[in-house]
Amino acid sequence: MRIETIAIALLENNTGQIEGLPQNPRFVKDARYKALVKSIKDFPLMLEYRELVIVANGGKYVVIGGNMRLKACQQLKYKELTCKVFEAETDPAILREFAIKDNVAFGSDDHDILANEWDTADLVEWGFEVPLWEGEADYAEKNKEIDMDAMESDMSIKLKYTEADYWSVKEALAKIASTPEQAVFKLLGL
């Protein structure tokens, strides 16, 4: 394998154009795609250490690892990218295996360290999917739009927030009460 700087015009996403190599199964959209674009724009150094992995194919190159980064770099109007290059003769079985293994996360995150030693705002800004602690996954999924009935009242309160805002909202409410419901009641003077 060699490392080269390749003109972005010569790079193609894997759409299945190499016999024996199915198209790239990964995608990123909406907020996650915007986070990827922002990440590359804010920290382009990452591309120097996390090159695209490509294979030569008929005068062009097909991306085996980094299809979403290529899409983001195209949007950001990059002219060239550093790439690791598989030879054109590489067995498609090797390319298939690499394409999948490149995106497999074998490790796990230590939620205690993340919660206590890392800044949540930084993690979110960097595109990291901040984990939900035990029991919060169901709560967050069911309550992206929270409808809390005030105690002994006919009043209803709706909090609307984006998925990326979840942790900021949670942290702000936690500063004033032990549960989101109590925090809202305090804010309203109930």
N, C-alpha and C positions, 0 to 999 in steps of 0.2 A: 504494500500500500504506500502511496506517495501523497504528499501534501502539496497542493497547488492553489493559486489564486485564480479563480475562474470567472469570466464575465457572466453576469447574472442572465444575460440574454441566451446563454448556452445551457442554462439549467432548466430542467423540466420536472414538475411533480410526477410522481409515480402514478400513472393512470392505467397501468397494466400493459404498457407498450413493449415490455421485455417478456419474451416467451418463457413460461415457467415461473414468472414472478407476478402474483396477483397485485392489483392496485393497492395503494396505501389505504389501510383500514382506519387510520386515525383522522380525526377532525377536531377543530376547535372553532367555536362560534360565539357570537354575542360578547358578553362581558369578558369571558376568558380570552377571546381573540384580541379584544381591545387591550387587555392586560399584557398579552404577549407583545403586541406592537409597542406599547408604552415601555415595557421592560427592555426591548432592544433599543429603542430610541434613547432611553435614559442611561443605559449601561451597555454600549456597543462592545466594550472590552470582552464581554461574555462570548461574543461570536468568534473571537480569536482563540478561545480555549475550548469552545464547543462547536467545532466545525461541522458543516454539513458533510454527510457521507454520501458519495455518489458513485455511479458506475458509467463508464463510457458506453455510448449507444448511438452509432451512426452519425458521428460528428457533433453530437450533443451529449449531455450528461443527464441521467435520471437520478433523482434524489432517492436514496434508500433510507437515510436517517436525517430528518430535519425538514420534512415537507411543510410543516406549519411555519417554521422559521423562514423558509424560502418565501412563502406567501406574504408574511409580515415584511420581510426585507424588500420584496417587490413593491408593496404599498409605500414603504419608506423611501423608495427610489434609489436603492443601493445600485451601484454599477457593477460591483464584483464582490465575491465572497471567498473566504478561505475554505477549502474542501479537502477531505481525505478521499482519495480516488481508488476504487476497486478497478482492476483491469477488466477490459471488455469480455475476456474469456472466463470470468469468474462463474462458477457453477451457480445456476439460479437457486439451488437448494441452500447454498450459503447465503445468498442475498435475501431469501425468504426468512431464514432463521435470524439474520441480523436485523431485518426490518421489524420483526416482532420483539426480539430481545432488547433492542435499542430503547423501547418504550415501556419495558416491564420494570416496575419498582419492586425490588426484592426486599428492601429494608422497610422499617416502620419508624414512625416519628415518636419521640418521647414527649407525650403531651404535657407532662409536668415541667419539663425543661422549656418547651415552647411557651407555656402559660406564664412561667416565672422568670425566664431569663431573656426572652426575646420580646421586642416591641410589636404588639399586634398590628398597629398601624403600618409599620415597616413591612411586616409579612404580607399584609393585604396589598399594599402598594406594589410589592415585588411580584404579585401574582400568585402567591402561595395560598392554597385553599386552607384557610384556618380551620382546624378540626372542631367539631362539636364534642364536648365532653359527655361522659356517660349520661344518658337520659335526655340530652339536649337535641339529639338528631331528630327524634320524633317531634319534640316541641317546636323546633325551628321549621320543620317541613309542614307541620299542621298550622303554623302561626306566621307564615310570611305576611299575612294580613291578620293581625291579632284583634279579636273582638272580646274585650274583657267587660263583663257586667260588673258595674260598681256594686259594692255590698249594700243591700237594703235600698237600692235605688233603681230607677228605671233608666238611668243614664248608661250609655254604651260608649266605649272609647275604642277607636281604631287607630292602630299604629301601622303606618305603611313604610316599608323600607326595602331597599334592594338587598340582595344576598350579600353583596360586598359590605354593606353598612351594618350587617347583623352584629358584628363584634363591637363596633363603635357604640351602637345603641345599647347593647348589653352592658358594656363597661360603664357608660354614663348612668344608666339606671342602677347598676350595682353600687355606685358611689353613694347613693342616697337611700337605698333599702336593700333587703335581702332577696326580694323577689320582684320581677317586673311589675306585678300587680300592685304591690305595696308602694313602689316608686311612683307609679301613676297616681295612686291615691294621694300620696304626699304632695306631688306637684299640683294636684287639684284642690288640696286642702281638705280632703275627706278623711 
